[in-house]
C-alpha cells in the first residue's frame, strides 16, 4: 500500500539525492522535468529542506541542464524556474 507522506518524510528518506540522480541518469525529458519540479518544491518549503536539496548537489546539475545545448528547449524551460 502506498502511503502519502509529507515533504519532511521525502527529505528523511534521501529523496533529494534520488531526484538529483534522476536529473543525470534518466534519459526522459519528462522524468527530468518532474524531478526538477519536485526538487524546487522541496527546496522552497523550509530552510532545512533547502539545505537537503543543496547537499544533494542539485544546483550544478540544474545549471548543466540549462546550459547544455544538446538538452531540449522544453526541458531547459521546465528546469529553469527551479534554479
N, C-alpha and C positions, 0 to 999 in steps of 0.2 A: 504494500500500500504506500502510495506517495503522500508524504506529509509536507504541507507548505509551511515553511518557517519564516523567520524574519531575516532582514539583511544581516543582522549580527550572527545568526546561525550560518549564513553563507560565508561570512568572514572567518568564523571559528573553524570551519572545515576546509580552510585554504582555498575558498572559491576564487579569490582574485588571482591566485597563481595558476589555477586551472584555466581560467578565462584568458589570462595573459598567454598561456601556452597555445590556446586556440587561435590567437592572433597570428602566431607564427606557423603553427603546424597544420592548420586547416586550409584547404585549397578553395573552399567555397566562400565567395564574397558575402553570401547571406550569413553564414556562421560567424565570419569575422566581424561583420557589421553588428550582429546581435551581441557578440562578446564585448565589442566596444561600447555599445549602448548600456549593457549591464554594468560594466566597469565604471562608466560615467555616473550611473545612478548610485552605485555603491559608494564611490568616492565623494559624492555630493551629500551624503547622509549626515555623518558626524565626523569629527576630526580623526577619531581612531580608525574609522573606515577608510578615510582618505590616506592615512598612514599605511594601512594594509595594501592599498592599491599602489602606492608609491614603492613600497618594499617588494612588490611583485614585479618591479621593473617594467611597468606598463607604459610610462610616458615615452621612453625611447622607441618602443615598439609602435606606438601610435604615430609618432613623428616619422618613423621609417615608412609606414604605410602611406602617409600623406605626401611624402617627398619622393616616393618611388614612382618613376614614370611608367613602369610596367603594370602598376596597380590600376584597376579600372577606375574611371572617373566616379562611378557610382559608389564604390567602396570608399574612396577618399572623401566623398561628400558625406557619407554616413559616419565616418570616423572623426572628421574634423571638429564637430561640436563638442566632442568629449575630451579634447586636449586641455 
